[in-house]
Amino acid sequence: MSYPLWKLFKHECKDILRNPATVILIVLPIFMAKIIITVVDKSGLDFMLLSTWILFAQVMVGIMITGPGLIEERESKTYDALLISPLSRGQIITAKAGSVLVFSLFSQLIVYILNQGLNIDVLSALIYMLLGGMIFVQVGIIIGLKVSSSKNGSAISSAFMVVFFLVASVYLALPEWTYPIFAALPSIEITQNLNSILNGEGILPVESLLLLIWIAVLSVWIWKIEKE
């Protein structure tokens, strides 16, 4: 990582921590997950419930910080100012995405440790925390680059966050004929893999491959937006 890129990355991390609203978005999934899981099942951990709350941390931090934050920077012209710096557009996006991803992983790990403890399974789960974090940060970047106003951006970001989270939460309760419709959603693939790991069944190859495809497709989409 070049020095200007590293400097921008650190600046983005500091900006996130200075903003009370973004700090709340990082911390909120931690408290909600712990309280709700404890209330739902005091005698033991519901593994599927834990996987959905890890997902909640991913969509909350990844989409709600990245999308509205990038739109706000575009409106205030601070993003345009960065474009005349020595950094390329891709490096600027990488620094912004990387800073949010760090806090996404932090939030997810705390959710996991508070409810499951620190054990060997966290290493396997960390893979899907990283993949999920990347996907929803990418979704946030696309929203941030495509939506014109912060008001619309917040509404669209919230809508995507709710859809991804709710579909994964109620997926198994839906009619079976709907499974093929929702199966390709990254939120379903993340919770299925996390649930499999938490139940000691290992990773799911097909679902894991689909997550990598999502990352590749979203990366190409972001690249095309940057070229417009």
C-alpha positions, 0 to 999 in steps of 0.5 A: 500500500502506497503512502498516500493510500495508507494516509487516506485510509487512516484519515477515513478511519479517524473520520468514522470514529469522530462521527457519533452517528457512524460509531452508533452504527458500528456498536448497535449490532453488538448490543442488539445481538447480545440482548435479543439472543439472550432474551430469545434463548437463555438456556443456550445459543440459537446458532441460526440467530447468531448467524443472522445477527452477524449478517446484521452487523455486515449490512448495517456497517457496510451499507449504512456507513459507506453509501450515505457517507460517500453521497455526502462527500460528493455533495460537499465536494470533498470527494472531488477534491480527492480526485485531484490528489496523487491517488487514482479514483480506484485507490480512493475507493479502496481506502474508503472501502477498506476503512469501513471493512475494518469496522465491519469486521470489528462489529461482527467479531464482537457479536460472535465473541460475546455470544459464542466465546473465542474458539477455533470456529471463529477462524472459519467464521472469519472468512465469511465475515470478511466476504460478507463485509466486502459484499455489503461495503461494495453495495454501499459504494455502488449506492454512494456513486449512483444516487444523487442526493443524501436524502435518497441515499439514506432511504435506498441504503436503509431499504437494501439493508432491511431487505438483505437482513429480513430475507435471511431472517425469515428465509426458512419460514417462506414457502418452498417454491420461493427458495430458488428466488432468494437462494442467490442473495448473498445474505442467504449464502452468508447465513447458510455458511455461518450456520453450517460452521456454527453447527460443526458441519463445515463450509458449503462449497456452492454457497461459498463460490456464489459469494466469490461471484458476487464480489467479482460482479460487484467489483466489475460494476464499481469499475464501470461506474468509475469509468463513466 
